[in-house]
Amino acid sequence: MDSSDIPQRLTRPNTPTIVIDVSAIPHDHERDDHPAPQSSSQRDSNTLDVPTTTANSWNSSKPTAGNAGPIDGHLSKSRSLDDIRRSTATALRPDPGEEDLFNVENNPFAFCPGQLGKLINPKSLAAFLALGGLLGLERGLQSNRRAGLGTDERRITESVTFEQATSTPPTHGRLEHDQQCVVQLPLSPTSGPGGRFADRKRVFGENRLPERKSKSFLQLAWVALQDRVLILLSIAAVVSLALGLYQTFGQTHHEGAKVDWVEGVAIIVAIAIVVIVGALNDWQKERQFQKLNTKKEDRLVKVIRSGSPTTMSVYDVVVGDLMLLEAGDVVPVDGVFIDGHSLSCDESSATGESDLVKKAPADDVLHALLYREAPELKRLDPFIVSGARVLDGVGSFLVTAVGQNSSHGRTMMSLREDPGLTPLQSKLNILAGYIAKLGSGAGCLLFSVLLIKFLAGLPRNDEPPEEKGQNFL
């Protein structure tokens, strides 16, 4: 039978056929960001299609820096990690003006204060890598992450080089518990010059800021003598004393006591009393302020020495100590986080960062930097910054910088300036200046009036010149 004889299906010409195109829906096995549009010849005039994504639409635009896709984020993390690994060679170079911190004579440790300062100022994962991670710091500082320092240490008998400390990093992951005590402390003599931890204090310093050089009593007296009123009184005292001595010993007196010089001496004695009392008061205040400041900064901290927890003064902490932290503590020194539970710190007073900073164990950070392809660098923070406050968690860290070499110590040293005048002192100085100017003006005016009067009476004065000068005085 001919095909033309087949009866065609009857359809209503005014009823459109609705067909939903699902090609725009992404599938797990096939994702096409730019599907090819269908030509008009492939569409029926009575077909309603769902519009597909075009190349210029919002959803199909390329990811930006703020909306990076997983591939771009992976690449940016890889680039940052590569930059950190490449910069390890230059991470420990001294900054201009800090060369002295990198040159320490007879240093038995693998590192110097300048190299350890590169960890925190500012935070540098490149420096952390260059120093060999926690294991390298443990070897270089001749400490132990479990037992801490020995209580009987005085002098270091064996030296460790930089290469010995930073060689042979952990081959895989974090050190196991049985491998964490591999580093053995060298036996230190129990007696010798310099006291306990003599080498550590000589190389890395003590955990106290150097006392501010106070002014001597004579310097304070000189400062007190700079007052304008005292300067004016001193000039008046010198002039009065000179005239009094001249009138007393330069002229012939027939009656009365020779006391013309007493006025000048009285002024000088009054000035001396004011200067001595003011200088003595300032000297006592400086001494009391130093004692109060020292007592205010001193507090008790928890450290581990010879494997046993102990409580000691913060001034006795040295580089290489193993310090314990808990919620509420204010960190007194810089260091590297060893281990703990949910340790979070508020570093706003030290770094200005308002968000809480959660600390990561140093071994985990080193493993991520060495073996992971694209770690989240923001979460890799093993650095304990002095001046920060622990808000949550507990943990222990290895001390790497104390005193003026720590982050807080550097800040306090940079803020050391001579205290300015209080508002009351400024107002009193202004008032004293006005009084000095008024007194000088009044004295000059009185001298001018008397001089004019004396000159006006000279033509009618028949006395000898000596008498005329005496009358003028």
HUFEN-V778903 format. One record per residue. N is the residue number from 1. SS is DSSP state (H for helix, E for strand, - for the rest). Layout:
N;SS  N;SS
This chain:
1;-  2;-  3;H  4;H  5;H  6;-  7;-  8;-  9;-  10;-  11;-  12;-  13;-  14;-  15;-  16;-  17;-  18;-  19;-  20;-  21;-  22;-  23;-  24;-  25;-  26;-  27;-  28;-  29;-  30;-  31;-  32;-  33;-  34;-  35;-  36;-  37;-  38;-  39;-  40;H  41;H  42;H  43;-  44;-  45;-  46;-  47;-  48;-  49;-  50;-  51;-  52;-  53;-  54;-  55;-  56;-  57;-  58;-  59;-  60;-  61;-  62;-  63;-  64;-  65;-  66;-  67;-  68;-  69;-  70;H  71;H  72;H  73;H  74;H  75;H  76;H  77;H  78;H  79;H  80;H  81;H  82;H  83;H  84;H  85;H  86;H  87;H  88;H  89;H  90;-  91;-  92;-  93;-  94;-  95;-  96;-  97;-  98;-  99;H  100;H  101;H  102;H  103;-  104;-  105;-  106;-  107;-  108;-  109;-  110;-  111;-  112;-  113;H  114;H  115;H  116;H  117;H  118;-  119;-  120;-  121;-  122;-  123;-  124;-  125;H  126;H  127;H  128;H  129;H  130;H  131;-  132;-  133;H  134;H  135;H  136;H  137;H  138;H  139;H  140;H  141;-  142;-  143;-  144;-  145;-  146;-  147;-  148;-  149;E  150;-  151;-  152;-  153;-  154;-  155;-  156;-  157;-  158;-  159;-  160;-  161;-  162;H  163;H  164;H  165;H  166;H  167;-  168;-  169;-  170;-  171;-  172;-  173;-  174;-  175;-  176;-  177;-  178;-  179;-  180;-  181;-  182;-  183;-  184;-  185;-  186;-  187;-  188;-  189;-  190;-  191;-  192;-  193;-  194;-  195;-  196;-  197;-  198;H  199;H  200;H  201;H  202;H  203;H  204;H  205;-  206;-  207;-  208;-  209;-  210;-  211;-  212;-  213;-  214;-  215;-  216;-  217;H  218;H  219;H  220;H  221;H  222;H  223;H  224;H  225;-  226;-  227;-  228;H  229;H  230;H  231;H  232;H  233;H  234;H  235;H  236;H  237;H  238;H  239;H  240;H  241;H  242;H  243;H  244;H  245;H  246;H  247;H  248;H  249;H  250;-  251;-  252;-  253;-  254;-  255;-  256;-  257;-  258;-  259;-  260;-  261;-  262;H  263;H  264;H  265;H  266;H  267;H  268;H  269;H  270;H  271;H  272;H  273;H  274;H  275;H  276;H  277;H  278;H  279;H  280;H  281;H  282;H  283;H  284;H  285;H  286;H  287;H  288;H  289;H  290;H  291;H  292;H  293;H  294;H  295;H  296;H  297;H  298;-  299;-  300;E  301;E  302;E  303;E  304;E  305;E  306;-  307;-  308;E  309;E  310;E  311;E  312;E  313;E  314;H  315;H  316;H  317;-  318;-  319;-  320;-  321;-  322;E  323;E  324;E  325;E  326;-  327;-  328;-  329;-  330;E  331;-  332;-  333;-  334;E  335;E  336;E  337;E  338;E  339;E  340;E  341;E  342;E  343;E  344;E  345;E  346;E  347;-  348;H  349;H  350;H  351;H  352;-  353;-  354;-  355;-  356;-  357;E  358;E  359;-  360;-  361;-  362;H  363;H  364;H  365;H  366;H  367;H  368;H  369;H  370;H  371;H  372;-  373;-  374;-  375;-  376;-  377;H  378;H  379;H  380;-  381;-  382;-  383;E  384;E  385;-  386;-  387;-  388;-  389;E  390;E  391;E  392;E  393;E  394;E  395;E  396;E  397;E  398;E  399;E  400;E  401;E  402;-  403;H  404;H  405;H  406;-  407;H  408;H  409;H  410;H  411;H  412;H  413;H  414;H  415;-  416;-  417;-  418;-  419;-  420;-  421;-  422;-  423;H  424;H  425;H  426;H  427;H  428;H  429;H  430;H  431;H  432;H  433;H  434;H  435;H  436;H  437;H  438;H  439;H  440;H  441;H  442;H  443;H  444;H  445;H  446;H  447;H  448;H  449;H  450;H  451;H  452;H  453;H  454;H  455;H  456;H  457;H  458;-  459;-  460;-  461;-  462;-  463;-  464;-  465;H  466;H  467;H  468;H  469;H  470;H  471;H  472;H  473;-
